[in-house]
Amino acid sequence: MNLDHVASIGDLRVLARQRIPAPVFDWLDGGAFESETLKANVEDFRKLRLRQRVMRDISTRELSTTALGQTLAMPVVISPTGMSGMVPGGDEGELMAARAARAAGVPFTLGMMAIKSIEDLKREQDSFWFQICMLTDRELMRAMVDRARDAGCPVLVLTMTWPLLSQMNRSVRGRHARLPPRYTPGSIMTYARRPRWVLKTLGAMPIRFGNFVPHMAQPEIANIVTMLDASATWKDVEWLRGIWPGKLLVKGVMDPEDAQLAVAAGADGISVSNHGGNMLDASSSTIAALPDVVEAVGDRAEVLLDGGIRSGQDVLKAIALGARACLIGRAHLYGLGAAGEAGVSKALDIIRKELDISAGLSGLSRVSDASPANLC
Ligand SMILES: Cc1cc2nc3c(=O)[nH]c(=O)nc-3n(C[C@H](O)[C@H](O)[C@H](O)COP(=O)(O)O)c2cc1C
């Protein structure tokens, strides 16, 4: 597909909506309950203004940085988004996104709830990050951590925002059947509007949660969500720290007190995150929460951010307020839904170009030098 006319992440979102079935689009585009926090994540970035500076020799500009011991061509990481394997139709979405990330020189994070497994991705990629949630079955969790270690994952991401299922009102109103799709008499007409997607996906059936296949007879979502450990505490983060030899990024800190507890539990990095507004609706935006977390942590851990990034300007604003890098969820999913691997590459190109131009016009020759002084 020719993506030459695509200028922004918003354009990729429009294309994705045209190409994937409504239940899948609503799932990736919507937020918890009335999506107040999802909207705040995006709008609070928009409210921040960059300070224009001139005559500062910006003839060369450096976008690269380091985060958690990794070199990043720009301060962007692909965030874990479970089931993204099926977003472009079929079951290869995670592989496509990982290839696009590698080509762009940024890390890809494979979700615990991915369609493809750690081993599937390892067969084609040397280095990627892996995300896990606290599970009631600690032996299963330990086995997954060992698999990530054996695959050489340098960074383990612990998602702390998913101890239970939240509700997405948009999917309830759309009467959408559960994902992965089941073609029932009620859903068949909705899916029939996207026949190419359906054909690709039928060819990949059954869609399964690859990381659970070695451990469970029925690796289906209904069985997996019953294993989310709502009783987990910071003691369990210390346990995970003890069994994971690589860097540990804890994802889902919005509060300075939690940030202190995360550091005490041994986290190397913290992602300021509200799970893209998919969990606690009516909570604050990530960019509003960032400065207090940065202050609470100081130089004891690296602070990243995910939630609301839709442009390179947003990345620059987050770096200015103290984030080391940003994880992107929907921005890459829109690309994946629009055009598979080429769409994710396009999303990353868009963000890189916007970041490069915006840094230069802010008077910065190194993006990592951005500070609060770059905001009005
Ligand atoms: C469709 C979808 C699925 C997600 N699945 C996961 C997941 O399995 N694990 C996880 O840690 N975060 C998951 N997230 C959250 C993302 O990693 C990230 O925190 C969020 O998308 C950031 O917000 P943004 O979409 O505004 O960039 C998911 C987000 C979306 C939109």
The ligand as an SDF file (V2000), in Angstrom:
LIG
                    3D

 31 33  0  0  0  0  0  0  0  0999 V2000
   -5.1280   -2.5590   22.6120 C   0  0  0  0  0  0  0  0  0  0  0  0
   -4.1730   -2.4170   23.7390 C   0  0  0  0  0  0  0  0  0  0  0  0
   -3.6730   -3.5480   24.3490 C   0  0  0  0  0  0  0  0  0  0  0  0
   -2.7660   -3.4230   25.4090 C   0  0  0  0  0  0  0  0  0  0  0  0
   -2.2520   -4.5500   25.9880 N   0  0  0  0  0  0  0  0  0  0  0  0
   -1.3100   -4.4340   26.9480 C   0  0  0  0  0  0  0  0  0  0  0  0
   -0.6800   -5.5720   27.4960 C   0  0  0  0  0  0  0  0  0  0  0  0
   -0.9790   -6.7030   27.1300 O   0  0  0  0  0  0  0  0  0  0  0  0
    0.2800   -5.3690   28.4420 N   0  0  0  0  0  0  0  0  0  0  0  0
    0.6380   -4.1260   28.8600 C   0  0  0  0  0  0  0  0  0  0  0  0
    1.5100   -3.9800   29.6940 O   0  0  0  0  0  0  0  0  0  0  0  0
    0.0530   -3.0340   28.3540 N   0  0  0  0  0  0  0  0  0  0  0  0
   -0.8990   -3.1580   27.4150 C   0  0  0  0  0  0  0  0  0  0  0  0
   -1.4540   -2.0420   26.8830 N   0  0  0  0  0  0  0  0  0  0  0  0
   -1.0090   -0.7290   27.3430 C   0  0  0  0  0  0  0  0  0  0  0  0
    0.1710   -0.2360   26.5240 C   0  0  0  0  0  0  0  0  0  0  0  0
    1.3420   -0.9710   26.7790 O   0  0  0  0  0  0  0  0  0  0  0  0
    0.4910    1.2200   26.8650 C   0  0  0  0  0  0  0  0  0  0  0  0
    0.6040    1.3570   28.2500 O   0  0  0  0  0  0  0  0  0  0  0  0
   -0.5600    2.1830   26.3270 C   0  0  0  0  0  0  0  0  0  0  0  0
   -1.0570    1.7810   25.0820 O   0  0  0  0  0  0  0  0  0  0  0  0
    0.0440    3.5700   26.2400 C   0  0  0  0  0  0  0  0  0  0  0  0
   -0.8720    4.4910   25.8250 O   0  0  0  0  0  0  0  0  0  0  0  0
   -1.0240    4.9720   24.2870 P   0  0  0  0  0  0  0  0  0  0  0  0
   -1.8170    3.8980   23.6270 O   0  0  0  0  0  0  0  0  0  0  0  0
   -1.7320    6.2510   24.4120 O   0  0  0  0  0  0  0  0  0  0  0  0
    0.3710    5.0840   23.7230 O   0  0  0  0  0  0  0  0  0  0  0  0
   -2.3850   -2.1480   25.8500 C   0  0  0  0  0  0  0  0  0  0  0  0
   -2.8920   -1.0050   25.2150 C   0  0  0  0  0  0  0  0  0  0  0  0
   -3.7750   -1.1290   24.1680 C   0  0  0  0  0  0  0  0  0  0  0  0
   -4.2910    0.1070   23.5130 C   0  0  0  0  0  0  0  0  0  0  0  0
  1  2  1  0
  2  3  1  0
  2 30  2  0
  3  4  2  0
  4  5  1  0
  4 28  1  0
  5  6  2  0
  6  7  1  0
  6 13  1  0
  7  8  2  0
  7  9  1  0
  9 10  1  0
 10 11  2  0
 10 12  1  0
 12 13  2  0
 13 14  1  0
 14 15  1  0
 14 28  1  0
 15 16  1  0
 16 17  1  0
 16 18  1  0
 18 19  1  0
 18 20  1  0
 20 21  1  0
 20 22  1  0
 22 23  1  0
 23 24  1  0
 24 25  2  0
 24 26  1  0
 24 27  1  0
 28 29  2  0
 29 30  1  0
 30 31  1  0
M  END
$$$$
